[in-house]
Amino acid sequence: MWYTWRYQIPILLDLNLRVIAPDCLGYGGSSAPKHPETIYSLKSNADTLAALLSHLNIQSTILLAHDWGSMIAWRFYNFHPNLVTHIISLCVPYDPPHPNSPYLDLEKVVKRLPNFTYQIALADPQTLEDMQGKDPIRRFLKAMYRGVGDGRGSKGGNINVRKDILKSVGDMPRGWIIGEEELEWYVERFFETGMHGPLAYYKNRRKNWEDEQMLQDPIVRVPVLFIGGTRDTALPPSMALGQKKFIPDLTSKQVEASHWMVWEQTDEVNSILKDWIGNVVFASKAKL
């Protein structure tokens, strides 16, 4: 949701950049259709963003993204490279399309990457049933929005489970990286739209693979800034090591933070953004 970027939008505006911060489909103020579920695929989201830019008469864009937004941003470039001049991805490294590789279901992925076990639980239809109402949504978000030093404690908090994720996380105290009013803002937004949209992203692995069969060029040919969190348990730094061979113009940075670096290390993240935009984005514009 746009609110994720509440500490970054002001510094981008100070750089005289036009900022458009849409909520992903299924989140916040955006539509949250229940059918077809494939509307939440990466290509569907990428095509929707392309339509938004066309509606706004924008010919090119700098992408700044995090989490599922980063996955959409990477595929937006793959499907619409002519619309992208630069990419900034937080936490999520580039995973190139694999059009000639066999489909891997989530079970096989988790065998290779146990840190993705939680995705099995989030793709489970029972999880959607369990997240009806503000109280279960609040408990889930309190377990999710945690930074370095928060710990999990004796009241639960293990998210990386195969099933019954709400039972596993229990009812934890709110973490330090998010205030009470901010937490309640998220609870209200997720309650208003429902959790079917956010959880549908985890159910589109096959559709995403099918769409990628048309993508034959894995190389990202625009400047990229990647910022990884050294304490990101879902996406540890080791997962970013292979992206350099697909991104010739890559700047890679790390901050001592969890998955929620934009809240946890706001000043450091903002400093990296400002430096890279000044030295790379504006420099390339000056050459035009």
C-alpha positions as CSV (number, residue, x, y, z in Angstrom):
1,M,0.0,0.0,0.0
2,W,1.1,3.6,-0.6
3,Y,1.3,4.0,3.2
4,T,4.3,1.8,3.3
5,W,6.2,4.7,1.7
6,R,5.1,7.4,4.1
7,Y,8.7,8.1,5.2
8,Q,10.0,8.1,1.6
9,I,7.5,10.1,-0.3
10,P,8.5,13.4,1.2
11,I,12.2,13.0,0.3
12,L,11.3,12.0,-3.2
13,L,9.1,15.1,-3.5
14,D,12.0,17.2,-2.2
15,L,14.0,15.9,-5.2
16,N,11.4,17.4,-7.5
17,L,10.2,13.9,-8.6
18,R,6.6,13.3,-9.4
19,V,5.4,10.5,-7.1
20,I,2.6,8.1,-8.0
21,A,2.1,5.5,-5.2
22,P,-0.7,3.2,-6.2
23,D,-2.0,0.4,-3.9
24,C,-1.4,-3.0,-5.4
25,L,-4.5,-4.8,-6.6
26,G,-6.4,-6.2,-3.6
27,Y,-4.8,-3.7,-1.2
28,G,-6.0,-0.4,0.3
29,G,-8.0,1.8,-2.1
30,S,-7.5,-0.4,-5.2
31,S,-10.1,-2.9,-6.4
32,A,-10.1,-6.3,-4.8
33,P,-12.0,-8.6,-7.1
34,K,-12.6,-12.2,-5.8
35,H,-12.7,-13.7,-9.3
36,P,-10.8,-14.6,-11.4
37,E,-8.0,-15.3,-8.9
38,T,-5.5,-15.1,-11.8
39,I,-6.1,-11.3,-12.0
40,Y,-3.5,-11.2,-9.2
41,S,-0.8,-12.7,-11.4
42,L,2.4,-10.7,-11.9
43,K,1.6,-10.1,-15.6
44,S,-1.9,-8.9,-14.9
45,N,-0.5,-6.5,-12.3
46,A,2.2,-5.3,-14.7
47,D,-0.4,-4.7,-17.5
48,T,-2.6,-2.8,-15.1
49,L,0.3,-0.5,-14.2
50,A,1.1,0.0,-17.9
51,A,-2.6,1.0,-18.4
52,L,-2.3,3.4,-15.5
53,L,0.7,5.1,-17.0
54,S,-1.0,5.3,-20.4
55,H,-4.1,6.9,-18.7
56,L,-1.8,9.5,-17.1
57,N,0.0,10.0,-20.4
58,I,3.4,9.0,-18.8
59,Q,5.9,7.7,-21.3
60,S,8.5,6.3,-18.8
61,T,8.9,5.7,-15.1
62,I,11.4,5.1,-12.3
63,L,10.2,2.1,-10.3
64,L,10.5,2.0,-6.5
65,A,9.1,-1.2,-4.9
66,H,9.2,-3.6,-2.0
67,D,7.9,-7.1,-1.4
68,W,5.2,-8.1,-3.9
69,G,5.5,-4.7,-5.4
70,S,9.1,-5.6,-6.2
71,M,8.0,-8.8,-7.9
72,I,5.5,-6.8,-10.0
73,A,8.2,-4.2,-10.7
74,W,10.6,-6.8,-12.1
75,R,8.0,-8.3,-14.3
76,F,6.7,-4.9,-15.3
77,Y,10.2,-4.3,-16.8
78,N,10.2,-7.8,-18.4
79,F,6.9,-7.2,-20.1
80,H,7.1,-3.4,-20.7
81,P,10.8,-2.5,-20.8
82,N,10.2,0.6,-22.9
83,L,8.3,2.2,-20.0
84,V,11.1,1.9,-17.5
85,T,14.3,4.0,-17.1
86,H,15.4,2.9,-13.6
87,I,14.5,0.3,-11.0
88,I,14.9,0.4,-7.2
89,S,14.0,-2.8,-5.3
90,L,14.0,-3.2,-1.6
91,C,14.5,-6.7,-0.1
92,V,13.4,-8.6,-3.2
93,P,16.3,-9.4,-5.7
94,Y,15.7,-10.0,-9.3
95,D,14.5,-13.5,-10.2
96,P,14.8,-13.7,-14.0
97,P,12.1,-15.5,-16.0
98,H,12.8,-19.1,-16.8
99,P,10.8,-19.9,-20.0
100,N,12.7,-23.1,-20.7
101,S,12.6,-24.6,-17.2
102,P,9.9,-27.0,-15.9
103,Y,7.2,-25.7,-13.5
104,L,8.1,-25.9,-9.8
105,D,5.2,-26.1,-7.5
106,L,5.4,-24.4,-4.1
107,E,6.3,-27.7,-2.3
108,K,9.4,-28.1,-4.5
109,V,10.4,-24.5,-4.0
110,V,10.2,-24.8,-0.3
111,K,12.4,-27.9,-0.4
112,R,15.1,-25.6,-1.9
113,L,14.2,-22.5,0.1
114,P,12.8,-23.5,3.5
115,N,12.6,-19.8,4.3
116,F,9.5,-19.7,2.0
117,T,7.6,-22.3,4.1
118,Y,5.2,-19.6,5.2
119,Q,3.9,-19.3,1.7
120,I,2.4,-22.7,1.9
121,A,0.3,-21.5,4.8
122,L,-0.7,-18.3,3.1
123,A,-1.8,-20.2,0.0
124,D,-3.9,-22.5,2.1
125,P,-7.7,-21.7,1.7
126,Q,-8.1,-22.2,5.4
127,T,-5.9,-19.2,6.1
128,L,-8.4,-16.9,4.3
129,E,-11.2,-18.4,6.4
130,D,-9.2,-17.8,9.6
131,M,-8.6,-14.1,8.7
132,Q,-12.2,-13.0,8.8
133,G,-12.5,-10.0,11.1
134,K,-10.3,-7.3,12.6
135,D,-8.9,-9.4,15.5
136,P,-7.3,-12.1,13.5
137,I,-6.0,-9.6,11.0
138,R,-4.5,-7.5,13.9
139,R,-2.8,-10.6,15.4
140,F,-1.3,-11.6,12.0
141,L,0.0,-8.0,11.4
142,K,1.5,-7.8,14.8
143,A,3.5,-10.9,14.1
144,M,4.5,-9.7,10.6
145,Y,5.5,-6.2,11.4
146,R,8.6,-6.8,13.5
147,G,12.1,-5.5,13.4
148,V,15.5,-6.4,14.6
149,G,15.5,-6.8,18.4
150,D,11.7,-7.4,18.6
151,G,12.1,-11.2,19.0
152,R,9.2,-13.5,19.1
153,G,8.8,-14.2,22.8
154,S,6.9,-16.8,24.7
155,K,3.5,-15.8,23.2
156,G,4.2,-17.3,19.8
157,G,5.2,-15.5,16.6
158,N,6.5,-18.2,14.4
159,I,5.3,-17.2,10.9
160,N,7.4,-19.7,8.9
161,V,4.9,-22.6,9.2
162,R,3.1,-24.8,6.8
163,K,-0.4,-24.4,8.2
164,D,-2.5,-22.8,11.0
165,I,-0.4,-19.6,10.8
166,L,-2.7,-17.7,13.1
167,K,-2.5,-20.3,15.8
168,S,1.3,-20.3,15.4
169,V,1.7,-16.6,15.8
170,G,-0.5,-16.3,18.8
171,D,-1.2,-12.8,20.1
172,M,2.1,-11.0,20.3
173,P,2.8,-7.5,21.6
174,R,3.1,-4.8,18.9
175,G,6.6,-4.5,17.6
176,W,8.6,-1.3,18.0
177,I,8.8,-0.5,14.2
178,I,5.1,0.4,13.9
179,G,3.0,2.7,16.1
180,E,-0.4,1.9,17.4
181,E,-2.2,4.3,15.1
182,E,-0.2,3.0,12.1
183,L,-1.0,-0.6,13.0
184,E,-4.7,0.2,13.2
185,W,-4.6,2.0,9.8
186,Y,-3.4,-1.3,8.3
187,V,-6.0,-3.3,10.2
188,E,-8.8,-1.1,8.9
189,R,-7.5,-1.2,5.3
190,F,-7.1,-5.0,5.3
191,F,-10.5,-5.5,6.9
192,E,-12.2,-3.2,4.4
193,T,-10.9,-5.0,1.3
194,G,-10.6,-8.4,2.8
195,M,-7.6,-10.7,2.7
196,H,-8.6,-12.7,-0.4
197,G,-6.6,-10.3,-2.6
198,P,-3.3,-10.2,-0.7
199,L,-3.4,-14.0,-0.2
200,A,-4.2,-14.6,-3.9
201,Y,-0.7,-13.5,-4.8
202,Y,0.6,-16.7,-3.3
203,K,-1.8,-18.8,-5.4
204,N,-0.6,-17.7,-8.8
205,R,2.7,-19.5,-9.1
206,R,1.6,-21.6,-12.1
207,K,-0.1,-18.7,-13.9
208,N,3.1,-16.6,-13.4
209,W,5.2,-19.4,-14.8
210,E,2.8,-19.8,-17.8
211,D,3.0,-16.0,-18.5
212,E,6.8,-16.1,-18.4
213,Q,7.1,-18.6,-21.2
214,M,6.9,-15.7,-23.6
215,L,9.8,-13.9,-22.0
216,Q,13.1,-14.8,-23.7
217,D,15.4,-12.0,-22.6
218,P,16.3,-12.2,-18.9
219,I,18.7,-9.2,-18.9
220,V,17.7,-6.0,-17.2
221,R,19.1,-3.2,-19.3
222,V,18.4,-0.2,-17.1
223,P,20.3,1.0,-14.0
224,V,19.1,-0.8,-10.8
225,L,19.5,-0.1,-7.1
226,F,19.0,-3.1,-4.8
227,I,18.8,-2.6,-1.0
228,G,18.8,-5.8,1.0
229,G,18.2,-6.3,4.7
230,T,20.9,-8.2,6.5
231,R,18.3,-9.5,9.0
232,D,15.6,-10.3,6.5
233,T,14.6,-13.9,7.3
234,A,12.3,-14.3,4.3
235,L,14.8,-12.9,1.8
236,P,18.3,-13.3,3.3
237,P,21.2,-11.6,1.6
238,S,22.4,-14.9,0.0
239,M,19.4,-14.8,-2.3
240,A,20.7,-11.6,-4.0
241,L,24.1,-13.0,-5.0
242,G,23.2,-14.2,-8.4
243,Q,21.4,-11.2,-9.8
244,K,24.5,-9.4,-11.0
245,K,24.9,-11.6,-14.0
246,F,21.4,-10.4,-15.2
247,I,21.8,-6.7,-14.3
248,P,24.9,-5.1,-15.9
249,D,24.3,-1.8,-14.2
250,L,23.6,-2.9,-10.6
251,T,24.2,-0.9,-7.4
252,S,23.8,-3.2,-4.4
253,K,23.5,-1.9,-0.8
254,Q,22.7,-3.5,2.5
255,V,21.3,-2.1,5.7
256,E,21.1,-3.7,9.1
257,A,17.4,-4.3,9.1
258,S,14.6,-6.8,8.8
259,H,12.1,-7.0,5.9
260,W,10.6,-3.7,7.0
261,M,13.7,-1.6,6.4
262,V,11.7,1.5,5.3
263,W,10.4,1.9,8.8
264,E,13.3,0.3,10.7
265,Q,16.2,2.2,9.1
266,T,14.4,5.1,7.6
267,D,17.3,7.6,7.6
268,E,19.8,5.1,6.1
269,V,17.4,4.0,3.4
270,N,16.4,7.5,2.5
271,S,20.1,8.5,2.3
272,I,20.8,5.6,-0.1
273,L,17.8,6.6,-2.2
274,K,18.8,10.3,-2.4
275,D,22.5,9.5,-3.2
276,W,21.6,7.0,-6.0
277,I,18.9,9.2,-7.5
278,G,21.3,12.1,-7.5
279,N,24.3,10.3,-8.9
280,V,22.6,7.9,-11.3
281,V,19.1,9.0,-12.2
282,F,19.8,12.7,-12.5
283,A,23.1,12.1,-14.1
284,S,21.6,10.0,-16.8
285,K,18.9,12.6,-17.4
286,A,21.7,15.2,-17.8
287,K,23.2,13.2,-20.6
288,L,20.0,13.2,-22.7
